[in-house]
Amino acid sequence: MSQAIANQNAVASLTGLLVPLADRTLLLPNVAVAELIPYRPPVISPGLPSWFLGQVAWRDLQLPLLSFEAATGGQSQIGPGVRVAVLNALGGRDRVKFIALLVQGIPRSMKLEDNLQRANAPLTPLELDAVQLGEAVVKIPDLVGLEQKLADAGLI
């Protein structure tokens, strides 16, 4: 019986990461983030979209570095607490295992219950939903859509 209760509790909560951006906070499942690394200037090529910041080195790989803000119509910002979140790629492409996302600070881990309250907030095409966490409205990003945006631009 205690095993059944333990399994029910495991399903009822999930660990999420609140990822701070310049203009919003994203909510990601903990397993989506492979590593948080210090910001390092990316290798830039001319003529690329503003949301594609270049290639950044990580563990002998060159990862595409993206600005979620710019990809959704906003402005990319390199603030004093900027970091890079290395995300596990979810699109199923053989050659793309990770992508890098510019973040404005250190993501915060939190336990999420299965009764998250939806927020009535406008969404961009790369946001799947918005939820209310206390006083804050956080956005759930479309990580597969972000990866598809890279593919559509011929960058992966």
N, C-alpha and C positions, 0 to 999 in steps of 0.2 A: 504494500500500500504506500509506503513512504517513497518508493521509487516512482510510482505514478504521480505523486504530488510533486516530486522533484522535476519530472519531465514536464508537467503542466506549468510550473514556475519558469522553466527554461524557455518555453514557448511564449509565455506572457510578457517577457521583457527582452530587450535587445540593447546592446551597448551602442550608442551613437556618438558621433563627434560633431560638435558645433564648430564650424570652420569660419573664422572671421574674414570677410572681404572688405573692400573699401566702402561699399554701399549696401551691404546686406550680410546676413549670416546664413551659411548653408548647413544643412543637416545631412550627414553621410553615415552609413553603417560603418562601424569601426573597421571591419574587414576590407573596406574599399581603399583604405589608406595603407600603403606599403611602408612609407617612411616619411618623416618630416626632416628636411635638410635646410641648412642655411642658404640664403639667396646668394647666387653667384651670377654675374652677368652672362646672359646667353650668347651664343654665336648667332649673329643676325645676318640675314640675307636681305638684300633690297627687294622691294616690290611685293612684299607679303602682306596679308591682311593685318589690321591693327591688333586683332585679338591673338594672333600668333606672334609670340615674343621672341622666338628663335629656338635653338637647341641648347639644352643644358646637360652637362655631364653628370652621370650617376652610375656608380659601380661598373665602369667600363662600357657604359651604354650612352648614347646620345638620345635624349628624350625631347619630344616636342613640349615646349613651355607655353601654356595658354593663360590668358586673362579671361576669367569668366565674366567679369564686368563688361569688358569690351566685346565679348562674343554675344552679349545680350543687349548691345546698344549703348552701353555706358563707356566710361573712360578707364583705362588701365592706370594704376597708380603704384609707384614704388615708394612706400612709406618707410619710416624708421624701423618698424618691427616686421618688415617683409620677410617671408619665408617661402619655401617651395614644398608643396605636398606632392609626393610621388603616389599616384593612384594606380591601382590595378586596373588594367584595361578590361572592359566587360563585353566588348563587341565581337569577340570570337575570331579576330583576325590573327592568323598564324604569326605574322611579323611584328605585331603590336602587343606587347605584354604590359607596358606601363605608359602613362602620360603624366606630365608634370603640370601642376596648377599653382599659380601665384596666389599666396594667401597673406593676409595682413595681421600676422601674429601667430600665436600658438593655439591650435585647436584644443577644445576642452571636451573631455569625455563625460558622458552622462548616461545613466540607465534610463531607458525609455520603456514605458508600459505600453500595452496594446491598445490603450484607450486615448491615444493622442487626439487632441481637439483640432479639427481643421480650422484654418483662419480664412476669413474673407479678405483676400489680398490679391491684387493684380499679379498675374504671372507672365513671364516672358516665354518664348518658344522653348527655351532650354530648362524650364522649371516645370516639374511634374505636379507639385502641390506646395501648399504653405500650411504650416501648423503653428499653433499657439503654444509656446512654452513659457509659462508665467506671464510676464509683461511683454515678452519678445515674440515677434513673428519671424519664423525661420523658414527658409525655402528648401525644398527637396529638389536637387538638380537632376537633370536627365544626363547621366554620364555616358550612356550609349549614344545619345544624340550629340553630345560634345565630341565624342570620338568620330561619329559620322560626319560632323562638320569638318574635321581634319581630313577625312577621306574625300569628301566632296570637293575640297579645295586642292586635292592632289598632294597633300603634305605628309601622308603616310601610305 
